[in-house]
Structures are given as C-alpha cells and as structure tokens.
Amino acid sequence: MTPATVSIGAQFINLLAAVLLLLSFAMLSQRRILSLIDLFAMQGAVLFVSTLVVAFTTGQVHLYYSATLTLVLKVLLLPWILHRLIRRLNVKWDVETLINIPTTMLVGIVLVIFAFNLALPISELAGTITRSTLGIALATVMLSFLMMITRRKAVPQVIGFLAMENGLFFAATSATYGMPMVVELGIALDVLVGMIILGVFFFQIREQFDSLDIRHLEQLREE
Amino acid sequence: MELTAVLALPLIGGMVLALVGHRRPAAEINAAFSLLTLFAAAALTARVIAGGPLTAYRQQFFVDSLNVFLVALTAFVGFTTALFSRPYMRVEHDHGKLTALRLRLYHSMFQLFMFTMLLALLTNNMGILWVAMEAATLTTVLLVSLYRTAASLEAAWKYFILCGVGIAQALFGTILLYFAAEKLLGSEGSALLWTHLDTVKAHLEPTVLSLAFVFLLVGYGTKVGLVPLHNWLPDAHAEGPTPVSAVLSGLLLNVALYAVVRCKVLADGALRSALAGQLMMGFGLLSVVVAAFFLSRQKDVKRMFAYSSIEHMGLITFAFGMGEATASFAGLLHMTVHSLTKSAIFFAVGHAAQKAGTQVMDNIRGLIKINPTVGWGLMLGTLAILGMPPFGVFASEFLILTSAMRQQPWATPILLMALGVAFAAVFGKVQPMVFGDTSARRLPHPPAILPVFVHLALVLMLGLWIPPYLAEWYRQAAKFIG
C-alpha cells in the first residue's frame, strides 16, 4: 500500500465514523419503530463498509471475512428478523420515551465528550490507522446504552442492545484490526442466538400482558 | 481426551434430550449424561493430579490447579442437581405447572448450560471465555421464565437485559486487553490466550490494562452479583425452577468469579499497584454489607437465600482482593463450600416449597413434623451456610477474617458485623419454618434427599479435614492469584 492510499483510507474511515455517530444520535431521537430498525440496518451497512476499507488499506485478510459476517448478520438477517417480529406481533405503536427527546440529546452530547476523554490516552497508544475513531466507538456504545435506559418498550430496548454491540465491533476494528476470527464467530453466534431467544421471549411477554410495554415488568422490587 | 469428553458429553446430552423430548426417561437420560460428565471430569482431574497442568488443541484449552477443581465441582453439582430435579420436575409437571414441551426445553437447556460453564472454565482464550459467559446467560434466560408467570417473565427480562449490558462491558474490556496484548504477541490468534498473556503480563501497557480491568470487573461482576450490579440475581433465583436456582447460585456465580480472578492476575502483573485488588475489596465489602441488611427484609425463601449468595460472593471477592496466599486459599475453599452448601439448601427449600405450595416463608411451617429429612436438611444447611463450626464454611470464613485482621484491620469489624446481622436474619426466619406448628399433611411423594446430605457431608468433611491433594491445589492456585 502506498502512503497515499493509506491516508485516503484513514480519512474515509474517519468520515464513516462520523456517520456512525450521527446515526446513533438519529436512533436516539427516532420515535417510529420501523425507522429505528432501518437506522439500525444503516448502522450495520456503515460498519460493513468501514471494515472493508480497513481490510483493503491494511491487507488484513481475516477482516474480509468479518466484513462479510457483518453484512449477512447485521444488515440483512437481524433487520429481517426484527421486521418479521414487528409484523407477527402486529405492533404499530410509536416509541415512547421516559425522558423527552431534547433532554436525551443533551445528555447524549455530554456522554460523547466523556467518551472522547476516556478514549484519549488509549488512542495515543494505538498504532493503527484508525485510532482516532476509538472515541467514536465508545461514544456509540454509550449512546446505545442511553437509548436502552430511556425507552419504555421492549423492542427499542433490544435495538439499543444490538446497536451497543455494533459500537463494540467498531471499537474492535478501529483499535486492533478486529479480534481473532474464532472469537468473532463466537460473538456473532451469541448475538444471533440471543436475538432468536428474544423473539421467543417477546411472544411470551405479549401472551402474558397483551402488550410489550416494559412498565408491566416492574412488579418485582424490594418492599 | 478426557478434556474432549468433559466438553462433548453435555453438548451431545443437550442435543439428545432435545430429540428425546418429554418422553418418560428424559430425566433419567439427563442424570446419566451428568454422571458421565462427572466421570470424565474425575478422569481429567486424576490426570492433572498425576501429570500437572496441560494444554490441548493448539493451546486453545488448558487445565491448571485453579480451574481443575472448579471443573470437578461443576460436574459434581451438575450431577446431584440432575438427581434432585428428576422427582422435583416430575411433581411440578403433575401439578400442571409445566407442560411436557417445557420439560423438554428444561432438560435440553440444563445440559447446554453445563456445557457453556465447562467451556468457560476450560478455555484458554479470553475471547472464548466471554462468548461462553454470554452463552451461559442465553441458555438460562428461558429457564428462568419456564413457568411463564408474570413475575418469572419479568425476572427473565431483567436477567437478560442487565447481564447482557454487563457482559457487553466485559467485551469492551476484552477488546482493550487484546489491544494491549497485540503489541507484544502479534495479531495472530494467540494474543488472547491466557497462558501467553500470563508470560508477558509484566510488559502490558498499564494505562490500557487498568481501564480494561475496570470494564472486565464491572462486566463479569454483574454476573457474580456484586452490589450495585446485583438487581437481576434475587429475581432470577426466586422465579426460576428450584434446580435452576441451585445451579445459578452454586455454579454460575463461581464461574463468573473465576473469570474475574483470571483478569485480576493479568492486571496485577501489568499494574504493579494494588488497584485491581482494591477495587475487588471495595465491591466485595459493599456486597457483603448490603446483602446482609437486605436478608432480614425478605419474605420469599428462595429470594432470601439468593441474597445470601450475594453476601458470600462478596466475601470471596473481598478475599481474592486482599491478594495474599492465605486469603486466596480461603477464597478458593469458600467457593467450594458455598457452592456445595447453597445448592443443598436450594434442594431442601425446593421440596419444602413444593409441599407447602408457596415460597412465602410465613406459610411454610413445621417441616420437621411433615418430613423430618427435609427439615433437618434445611436446618443443617442453614447452620452450615451461616458459618457454624464444624462445617467447612466456618473454616473458610475464619481464615478470611484472620487474614483480614492481618492485612486490612479496618475491614474486620465491618465483616463481623455483617456476618452477625446475616446470622440473626436467616436463623430467625428458618427456625420457625423447621420447628413451628403445622397442619399440613405429609409429602405424597418421596423427596430426593440424598443429594442434600451428600453435599452437607462433604462440607462437614472440608471443615474437619481437607484432603492433602485438594489443599495442594488450593495452595498452588493461591500462589499465582496472590
């Protein structure tokens, strides 16, 4: 690789990282469940492209496999399962949040600053071309976490959970050029199985409560 | 060879049981596979005693003095739980609380759960350790919600989300660990192998490792049930079927703590400061104190013993945090005796609650009249877990307290007070359950009481005499933890 390609690659990855962060904020502010799933799929697509770029500029062969894995799992399979679930469960409601959206966005900005500060000493140590994106990866994880806290329904919480996994995956590629293949396969399997179990679980919850509102799941507490 | 058998048997068992389904011998097949796993684990243990630590499959798996006794313990408690669950689950089925389809799910997932725990213990790869821990959550989520009541669904949802978020933190910690290791070991698959990390731990970047350890401790600590990350634990224990409570409390918490200890060894080597130990002591002490005070407020018997598990896990975490050979020795011993005692208690509680038709302690009375063996099992188990001599819990708690007096004198009165509060709370509630007056009839079916007394006998033995080879393992393991 010539230095020029590497530098263009690095800039391209920075661009994609910014898009990833933007998408996280978009998910945080999105009220409609179907759009939320689309945003999640877009996040997966960005992840796929960025992994591909890292693989191309660094010549790490195993990253091509993990890019393919991302494409299949996060862009195609998981959104498809989610769409199917929504249709089968026949939920059309919009997303309700516990805190209003402008406040959530402000909290989100604070979280991003915090994440950048936390990642700063580590980014300086990284020798990879993508090191400046570690802060963004951490910020994505924290924003997804925030989304899980502020949403009241089960499906958005799960999308938050999956988005968090996206952020972690981005951290792995940006800081280390990806984890060893066997570990990545294991993580992908866990995510997939987890999604299927959650699907089963949604039906159980709805059968019991006639709704997927988490408020029904707040009966167990200490007196 | 033995290692392959230990891992393959529960995996095959899970698949076979999914096929066998709800036919009559499912429970017997479950017990048989658990027994075979126990034999394989015993053979593996014998081989490690004879030949020392070993690695297998291009170093992807390894067995040393720290994990070998946990493997044996896991296989043993897995087998006795399978014995206990045979009559227990059959009665639940006959009472109409479970359909045949859910029994199939239960048996199959029980074996897969054993598989994930054994994989977590035996793997040498920190990434696979994470994958196995997450898989252990996934296999038990549907078991916690097995009764499909509103409360059990809520408990399972809480369990899934809290442990899922927690374990995601651990993944970030693992990524940071890999990031630090990659510089020294290259980006080949070996950079996450624990044995390799252990040899280069002194050269790992301290800033990265301290951050990594915080994430790993929070992540795996959620599964250990450390306060304030413990919210899922009482609900999951109280609402799931009793055999599941027994293995969650007796085994899963141990495996999660094992993961924390592995990470601590690496962090200690890299940091050359006591940060890791101090964090563990802080979390441990907080767990002991908070859990002790929550004990007296419980009404549900399984919930109370779940809080007792948090208390004991906190105590063990504190012991490992002190990081000295005696304290680590005591921590390992306490892990063993807590696991045996707590599962025995859950077995006895399961029979008692099944007979009374409720888990509310005020409604369970006079066990000693209705079924003396269950009553005595619960009483002796409670005395053992509260640290009465001559049981093994007394020995380990005594060792932890004396090393605390030497190393962290300020913590000793706090620990003693918490143990006293726990004693008063638990004993005061269990005593009327066992000796009070009752109008209930005798149990219509014979309880599986053998596992309870086998466990208690082992705990008693460990209190009086620790077999030399076991003491030797503890000593070796304690040496490299401390």
Interface residues (C-beta under 8 A of the other chain):
Chain A: Q60 L118 P121 I122 L125 A126 G127 L138 V141 F145 M148 A154 Q157 F161 M164 E165 L168 A171 A172 A175 T176 Y177 M179 P180 M181 V182 V183 G186 I187 L189 D190 V193 G194 I197 L198 V200 F201 Q204 I205 E207 Q208 F209 I214 H216 L217 E218 Q219 L220 E222 E223
Chain B: Q60 N125 G127 I128 W130 V131 E134 A135 L138 V141 L142 S145 R148 T149 A150 A151 L153 E154 A155 A156 W157 K158 F160 I161 G164 V165 A168 L171 F172 T174 I175 L176 Y178 F179 E182 K183 S187 E188 G189 A191 L192 E205 T207 V208 L211 D235 E239 F294 R297 K299
